[in-house]
């Protein structure tokens, strides 16, 4: 990116000559391959997206613009537009955190680059996996989507920060719709890796297909749940969704500033002392693993809850300055076409020391929840989540699968009711929408919740 570097250096010098204290230039190049199978019918596409985002702070406001042309003239044109927007606004924002000069680049290692694997091989692998999903007569429709992305970024600012990073992501989503004896159901799985073309090195296709087919079968042949308040054991996948959706968003600094249930609770007990929740940009093979965020801030681990006590929030430059906090590097943008927002990375609960069998002991009747299927959370901490795979717990043993289950409650009450945390750990993959889509990971161990409201759903 030598030519790119010279263009950004020129833009930084130009912005400094205009007396701007903070101007940021974020060049991004993404190469994407997508293979989609819908009931065996295939569509493939490859694309390259390339451009420069420009953000300027002036007059208590941010201005943002972008260009898809890498030339001095077009980048300066975008800068002037962003500067004009900032000066024409009156948001009254405090000055964002300013950083020292820095320079560096990082290439995330891979086992085999997705760029070194022919599209024909990727298609063959996905077709083979799709065939494994078509074996059950109960399956009426199936979807398999494979995506890989090679992402290169170069960041420059008037603070004399010049930072580069390259990483790869591979993502597979598979879903089934089925019907049997008048009962309908659906199930899905998501697989991911940042180690290049390693989906089928990391996951066994036959085992993953069987897992998805079993999940659907349980939907079609299971019992309906009892409504009430029961002890619940959450599996790592379900816990990850809870930690991300029901809790993680409440700890994003912009939502804390807007009045989330965590506002004003720093240093207070908000969960069981068994609970530690972190947002970690360094965990191996995570979708949210990176060295620098989209504001050129060095990524740092955010310890949101430590042994039940609320310690940190996830922030960007602006909110770090507002709250007087150290920056955590949580500013992320979907692409150069968007300004960065406070976003999660790899958010998970740390393991404890209990076994799964110990969690089941003593439960006369309750539920074991493996995976969820969408829901709703609110800034006050209330949530309702639909469940995709779950089982009854009867006299300390797993019993019948159940369908059309939903859980609801208050996030902090649920965290306070956790009385066992497992010694296992799993990380799961997905995309998070907050006006923009970014790739994230979440997870944790098995946990036991003493009381949770359980009901049916349509």
N, C-alpha and C positions, 0 to 999 in steps of 0.2 A: 504493500500500500504506500509506496514512496510518493507517487503522484498525489494520492489522497492526503498524505501527511503535509506536503507542501501547500496544498490548497487550504487545509485547516490552519496551518501556521500563519498563512497570509490573512485569513479571516480573523484569527485571534488578534493579530497585530492591528488590523483595521478597527476591530471593536474597542481595543484599548485606546486607540487614538481618538475615539469618540467619547472618552471619559466614562465608559461603562465599566462598573466594578465586576459584574458577573454576566458573562455571555458564554453559552455552552454550545458546542457543535458536536453532534453525535452522528457519525457516519455508520450506516449499517448495510450489510449485504447478506441476503438470505437465499439459499438455494433449497428448493422444496420439491419433494417427490410425494405424490399421493396416489394410492391404489385403492379403489373402492369396488367391492363386490356386493351386489344386491340380488339375492337369490341366484347367484352364479353369473349374473350379468355384470361385466366389468367396465370400469372407466378408469383411465390412468391420466395423470398430468404431471408435468414438471414445469417449474417456473423459477425465475430469479427476480428478486425484489431488491432495489438498490436506491439509496437516497441519503440525504443529510437533514437531520432535525436541528433546528436553531431555537434556543430559548434565551431570552434576555430578561434580566431583572432591572427595572427602573421605575422611579416614581411610586414605589410601594406596590408594584404590580409585576406580574410576569407577562411577557408577550411570547407567542410561539408561532413558528412557521416552518415549512419544510420545502425542499426541492428534490426532484428526482434527477437533477443534472449536476454532475460533479465538475464544476468550473468555478473559478474565482468570482466571475461575474454573477452567476446564479446563486452562489452561497451568500455573497454580499447582499444581493437583492433580497434573499430570505431574511438576512439579519436586519436590514432596514425595515422590512415589514414587521418583524417581531418587535423591534425597538419602538416603532410607531404605535403598535398596539399597547405596549407597556406604558408609554408616556401618555397615551390617550385614555387610560383607565385610571380609576381612583379606588382601587381595592383596599388600600391602606394596610397592606401586609408588612410585617416586620422584615428586616433584611435577613435573607436566608444565611445559614452557616457558610462561612468562607473557609477554604482549606489551603494548606501549604502547597507549593509546587511539587509535582511528582511525575515520574515517567516509568513506564513498564509495560510489558505485554505478557500474556499467558495463553498457551495452547493446551486445552484439556486433552489428556491422552485417550486414545481409543484402541480397541483390540483390532478392529478392521473398519476403516472409514466407509461410511455409506456411499461415498463417491467412487469407491473402488469396486463396488458390486454392481453388475449390470442390472438394468431394470427387468430384464427377462428372468433373472434369478429371483428377484424380489417377487415378481408376479407368480412364478412357479411355487414359491414358498407359501404365498397367501392362498393360492388356489388349493394347495394341498391341505392347508388348515381348514378352509371352507368346506372341503369334502368331508372332513371329520365331523363337521357340525350338521351334515345333511342326513346322518344315519337314522335318526329317530323319526318315526312317522308322526309324532306329536308336533314336530317343528313345521310351522306353516310359512314362516318368513325368517330370513336370516340376513344380517348385514355384517360385513367385515371391512374395516377401514384401516389401512396402514399409511402412516405419514413419517417421513424423515426430513430433518432440517439441518442444514449446515449454516451456522450463524457466525458472522465475523463483524466485530465492532471496533471502531476507533473513536475515542472521545478526546476532545480538546476544549480547554476553557481559558479565560483571561487570567486565571490563577497560575497559568503555566503548568497545567496538568495535561499530559499526553499519555493515554492509556489504551491498550489494545487487548482484545480477548477473542478467542475462537473456541466454539464448542459445537457438539453434535447432539441431536435428540432423535430417538426413534420411538414411535408411539403406535400401539395397535388397540383398536376398539372393536369389540365384537358383541353383537346383540341378537337375541332370538325372540321371536314371538310364536306362541304355541296355543293349541286348543285340544282338549280331550274330554269327551263326554260332557260337553256343554260348559266346561270350565276353561277360562282363558288366562294366560299368564305371559310374563316376559322376564328376561334376565339378560345381564350384560357382564362383561369383564373388561378391564383395561390393563394393558401390559406396557412397560416402558423401560428405557435404558438411555444412558448418556455415553455408553462405551462403544458407540459406532453401530455397525450392522451386527448386533449381538442378541437380538430378540430371541432367536431360536437356539442360541447358546446359553442364554440365561433361563429360558422357560422351555419346558417340554411340551410340544404342540399337542400330543395325545392326552397328556394330563390336563392341560388347560381346556381342551375341548370337552373332556369328560366332566371337568368342574362346571363348565357352563351348561352342559346338558343336564347335569344333576340339579343345578340351581333351577332350571326351567321345570324339570320333572317335579321337584318339590312344590313349585307354585301350582302345578296342575292337580296334584294328588294329596295336598295337605289339608289340615283342619283349619277352621276359622278360630281366631283368638278369643280369649275371654277378656272383656274390658275390665280394667281395675288398676290398682297400684301393686306392683310386684317387684321382687328382686330381679335384676337383669344383669347378665354377663354380656359385655360388648367384645366382639372379636376385633383384631387389629384394623381390619378394613373399615368396619363400622365406627370404631373409635376415631380413626383418622378423619373421617368425614365430620364427626362431631367436633373434634378439636379444631378443624379448619372452619367449618361453616358456623357452628353454634358458639364457638369461643374465639377463634383466631381473628375474625373480622372485628370483634369488639375491642381487640388490642391493637388495631391499626391506628396510628396517631391521628389521622384526619377524622376518623369516626369517634375516637376518644374526645377530641376537641369539640365534636358535634354533639356530645352528650351520651356516649355509650355507657352501659352499666358499669364499666371499669373506671369511669372518670372520677378522680378524687380518691381512688382506692389504693394508690401506691403505698406499699408497706403494710397493707392490711391482709388478713387471711381471707382468701376467696375460694379456697379448695381444701380438700383433705390434705393433711401433712404428707400423705403418700404420693401426692401429685406434683410433678415437675414438668412444665411444658416449655418448649423452646422453639425458636424459629432459627434454623441452622443452615447457613449457606455453604458449609464445608462437608456435609455428610456425603459419603461415597455413593455415586450413581443416582443422585437426586436431580429432578427436573429444575429445582431452584438452587442448584449449586453453581456459584460463580465467584469471581474474585472482586469485581467492581460492578456497582449498580449503574443505572442509566443517568445518574448525576455525577459520575466519576468518583463516587464515594467508595472507599475500601469496605468490603462486606465484613460485618462482624456478627457473631452469634448473639441473638436476643434471648435472654432468659426471662420469659414472660411471667411464669410462676415458678417459684423455687420452694419446694416442700410446703406447698399450700399458700405461700405468701406472694402477692403480686409485686414484681420487681421492675419490669421494663415494659415499654411499648415499642412497637416497630415504627420507625420514623423515616422521613426524608430530610433534606436540608432545612426546609422551612420549619417543620414541626420540631426538629432537634433544637433549633434556635428558640422557638416559642416556649418549649418546655424546659430549656436549659439542660438538655440531655446530650450524651455522646451519640454521634451518628451510628446507625446500625446498617445502613446501606440497603434499605428496603424499597428504594424508588425504582419502579419498573414500568416500561412502556410496551405496548403490544408490538409496535414497530416505530420506525422513524416518522411515521405519519401522526403520531400521538405524543403529547407531553407525558412525562412519567407521573405515576401516582404511587401512594404507599400501598405496597402489595406484599403478600406472604411469599415465602420461598419453599423451604422444607419444614413444615410445622408438625411437631409430634410430641407425644408424651413419652418421657423416659421410662425404661423398664424398672420393675421392682423386684420382689423375690418370691412371689407366690406361684404355684403351679396351677394349671387349668383345673385339675382334679380337685384341688383345695377350694377353688372358687365354687364348684358345684356342690360341695359338701354342705349340708345344713339347709339347702333350699328345698322346701317341701313342694313348692310350685313357683315357677318363674319362667323366664325366657332367655334363650341364648340367641343373640343377634349377630349374624355373620356379615351381612351387607345391606346397604340402604339403597333407596331408589328415588331420591329427590325429596325436597321439603322446603320449609320456610323458617327463617330466623329473623328476629327483630332486634333493634338497637337496645331495647330494654332487657334483652337476655332471654326472652321467651322463644321457644322453638317448637316446631312440629315436623317430624321426619317420617317419610314412608319407608317401609322395610321390604327388601327383596328376598332375603333368605334368613329364616329364623326357625328355631326349634323350641319346643317346650322343655322345661327342666322339671322332672318329677322325682321327688325323693332322692335328690342328689345325682340323678342320671339324666342323660339326654334322651328325650322321647320323640313324639311325633313332630314332623315339620308343620309349620303354620303359614298361612298366606293372608294377604290383605291386612297386614299388621302395621300399626303406626305407633310411634313413641312421641311424647310431648312433655314439656316441663319448662323449668327455668335453668339456664346454663349454670349459674353459680350454685344453685341448690343441688344440681346433679353432681357437680364437681365435689361439693362438700359431702355428698352421700357415697363417694367411692371408698370402699373399705378393704379392697384388695387390688393390687397391681401386679400383673404377671411378670415373669422373668424373660419372656419371649419378646420378639420385636419383628415387625414387618413394615416396609415402606411401600406406599401405593402412589399411583400416578394419575394425573388428570389435568384439566384446564379450569381456571377460575375466571369468572366474568364479573367485572366491576366497572362496567362501561367499556372495558377493554378485556380481551382474552390473553392470559399468560399461562404458561405451563408451570405447574406446581406439583409438589409431593406432600403427602401427609401420612401419618401412621402412628404406630406405638405398639404396646403389648395388649394382651387380654386384660380387661379390668372388670371388677364387680361393683355394681351400684346397688345399694341397699334397697332403695325405693325409686320406682319410675312409673309414670302413668303410661299405660298401654291400652290401646283401643284398636278398632277396626278402621279400614279406609275403603273408599269406593274403588 
